[in-house]
Amino acid sequence: MYAIPLGDEGAELRPLETWHAEEFLANLDRGREFIGQYIPFGSRATDVDSARSTLQRYTDMRAADTGSYHGIWLDGRLVGGVLTLNFDAAAGNAEVGCWLEPAATGRGLITRAMRVLLDWVVEERGIHRVEWVAASGNVASLKVAERLGFRKDGVRREAHEWRGKRHDLEIWSLLAPEWRSARDAHKDR
Ligand SMILES: CC(C)(COP(=O)(O)OP(=O)(O)OC[C@H]1O[C@@H](n2cnc3c(N)ncnc32)[C@H](O)[C@@H]1OP(=O)(O)O)[C@@H](O)C(=O)NCCC(=O)NCCS
């Protein structure tokens, strides 16, 4: 079992597996309203069995090499995670996503976890273009993308219907050479 430390505050990144269903459900229950403001993430996981099914979908994606799921543990508690989806190694394209329960926000956990994930995606897996998709109103998410070096490609106007409203979806992307520059600039600081 591997765990990657995220800074020196007792936070670590680990693969999120089906046997974490209870912890995953507890994490979602602590953050359901906040996490679901713009995305349906975790909305189908309402008890341990459905939480396990959500995790199983990602386990299947990992096995098929079309996605991955990593959790962030802070002082031993699962507080969020980072993921890949629409992962297409042959085409060199992938998308990333993330979530945190509210108590774990505002301390850079996602930014740090994403740096680990992006380095793996670009350097180990050879992905050339990484996409970040978020509703225009999801300012926290878009700020993280920008902090990581993503650039805005454009807007899919009113593309995302969620909770009775149609949201504009912003498409941001990070190309492999841009990631290397952003990573190296961050290391120099
Ligand atoms: C998107 C989401 C994960 C971002 O969470 P976050 O806490 O803002 O992101 P980070 O963990 O990277 O923290 C960044 C914040 O911590 C601060 N921070 C503190 N130390 C930091 C560090 N060492 N490095 C980077 N940021 C740091 C930053 O200043 C920033 O605060 P700011 O937004 O006020 O400028 C969170 O809002 C969320 O879960 N939303 C609901 C689910 C969702 O919408 N997911 C995305 C779908 S596209």
The ligand as an SDF file (V2000), in Angstrom:
LIG
                    3D

 48 50  0  0  0  0  0  0  0  0999 V2000
  -12.9570   22.6010   -6.0900 C   0  0  0  0  0  0  0  0  0  0  0  0
  -12.4830   22.4290   -4.6630 C   0  0  0  0  0  0  0  0  0  0  0  0
  -11.8870   21.0510   -4.4720 C   0  0  0  0  0  0  0  0  0  0  0  0
  -11.4010   23.4890   -4.4030 C   0  0  0  0  0  0  0  0  0  0  0  0
  -11.0510   23.4520   -3.0350 O   0  0  0  0  0  0  0  0  0  0  0  0
   -9.9810   24.4980   -2.4560 P   0  0  0  0  0  0  0  0  0  0  0  0
   -9.8480   24.2800   -1.0090 O   0  0  0  0  0  0  0  0  0  0  0  0
  -10.2930   25.8690   -2.9610 O   0  0  0  0  0  0  0  0  0  0  0  0
   -8.6940   24.0290   -3.2250 O   0  0  0  0  0  0  0  0  0  0  0  0
   -7.2530   23.7770   -2.6260 P   0  0  0  0  0  0  0  0  0  0  0  0
   -7.2960   22.6380   -1.6620 O   0  0  0  0  0  0  0  0  0  0  0  0
   -6.2960   23.6480   -3.7510 O   0  0  0  0  0  0  0  0  0  0  0  0
   -6.9810   25.0970   -1.8210 O   0  0  0  0  0  0  0  0  0  0  0  0
   -6.8480   26.3330   -2.4870 C   0  0  0  0  0  0  0  0  0  0  0  0
   -7.0570   27.4070   -1.4630 C   0  0  0  0  0  0  0  0  0  0  0  0
   -6.2030   27.1530   -0.3550 O   0  0  0  0  0  0  0  0  0  0  0  0
   -5.2720   28.2350   -0.2160 C   0  0  0  0  0  0  0  0  0  0  0  0
   -3.9650   27.6400    0.0770 N   0  0  0  0  0  0  0  0  0  0  0  0
   -3.4300   27.5860    1.3010 C   0  0  0  0  0  0  0  0  0  0  0  0
   -2.2340   27.0020    1.2320 N   0  0  0  0  0  0  0  0  0  0  0  0
   -1.9990   26.6690   -0.0490 C   0  0  0  0  0  0  0  0  0  0  0  0
   -0.9430   26.0020   -0.7380 C   0  0  0  0  0  0  0  0  0  0  0  0
    0.1470   25.5980   -0.0840 N   0  0  0  0  0  0  0  0  0  0  0  0
   -1.0490   25.8140   -2.0640 N   0  0  0  0  0  0  0  0  0  0  0  0
   -2.1350   26.2180   -2.7340 C   0  0  0  0  0  0  0  0  0  0  0  0
   -3.1930   26.8330   -2.1430 N   0  0  0  0  0  0  0  0  0  0  0  0
   -3.1100   27.0680   -0.8040 C   0  0  0  0  0  0  0  0  0  0  0  0
   -5.2990   28.9920   -1.5100 C   0  0  0  0  0  0  0  0  0  0  0  0
   -4.9770   30.3560   -1.3180 O   0  0  0  0  0  0  0  0  0  0  0  0
   -6.7220   28.7720   -1.9570 C   0  0  0  0  0  0  0  0  0  0  0  0
   -7.5850   29.6790   -1.3210 O   0  0  0  0  0  0  0  0  0  0  0  0
   -8.4070   30.7340   -2.1910 P   0  0  0  0  0  0  0  0  0  0  0  0
   -9.2540   29.9140   -3.1180 O   0  0  0  0  0  0  0  0  0  0  0  0
   -9.1520   31.4890   -1.1860 O   0  0  0  0  0  0  0  0  0  0  0  0
   -7.3770   31.5090   -2.9500 O   0  0  0  0  0  0  0  0  0  0  0  0
  -13.6420   22.6280   -3.6640 C   0  0  0  0  0  0  0  0  0  0  0  0
  -14.1580   23.9090   -3.7950 O   0  0  0  0  0  0  0  0  0  0  0  0
  -14.7720   21.5980   -3.8600 C   0  0  0  0  0  0  0  0  0  0  0  0
  -14.6660   20.4490   -3.4390 O   0  0  0  0  0  0  0  0  0  0  0  0
  -15.8900   22.0090   -4.4860 N   0  0  0  0  0  0  0  0  0  0  0  0
  -17.0350   21.1190   -4.6400 C   0  0  0  0  0  0  0  0  0  0  0  0
  -16.7750   19.9930   -5.6280 C   0  0  0  0  0  0  0  0  0  0  0  0
  -16.3950   20.5540   -6.9770 C   0  0  0  0  0  0  0  0  0  0  0  0
  -17.0220   21.4770   -7.4570 O   0  0  0  0  0  0  0  0  0  0  0  0
  -15.3350   19.9800   -7.5610 N   0  0  0  0  0  0  0  0  0  0  0  0
  -14.7870   20.4560   -8.8130 C   0  0  0  0  0  0  0  0  0  0  0  0
  -15.6200   20.0600   -9.9440 C   0  0  0  0  0  0  0  0  0  0  0  0
  -15.0090   20.7920  -11.4480 S   0  0  0  0  0  0  0  0  0  0  0  0
  1  2  1  0
  2  3  1  0
  2  4  1  0
  2 36  1  0
  4  5  1  0
  5  6  1  0
  6  7  2  0
  6  8  1  0
  6  9  1  0
  9 10  1  0
 10 11  2  0
 10 12  1  0
 10 13  1  0
 13 14  1  0
 14 15  1  0
 15 16  1  0
 15 30  1  0
 16 17  1  0
 17 18  1  0
 17 28  1  0
 18 19  1  0
 18 27  1  0
 19 20  2  0
 20 21  1  0
 21 22  1  0
 21 27  2  0
 22 23  1  0
 22 24  2  0
 24 25  1  0
 25 26  2  0
 26 27  1  0
 28 29  1  0
 28 30  1  0
 30 31  1  0
 31 32  1  0
 32 33  2  0
 32 34  1  0
 32 35  1  0
 36 37  1  0
 36 38  1  0
 38 39  2  0
 38 40  1  0
 40 41  1  0
 41 42  1  0
 42 43  1  0
 43 44  2  0
 43 45  1  0
 45 46  1  0
 46 47  1  0
 47 48  1  0
M  END
$$$$
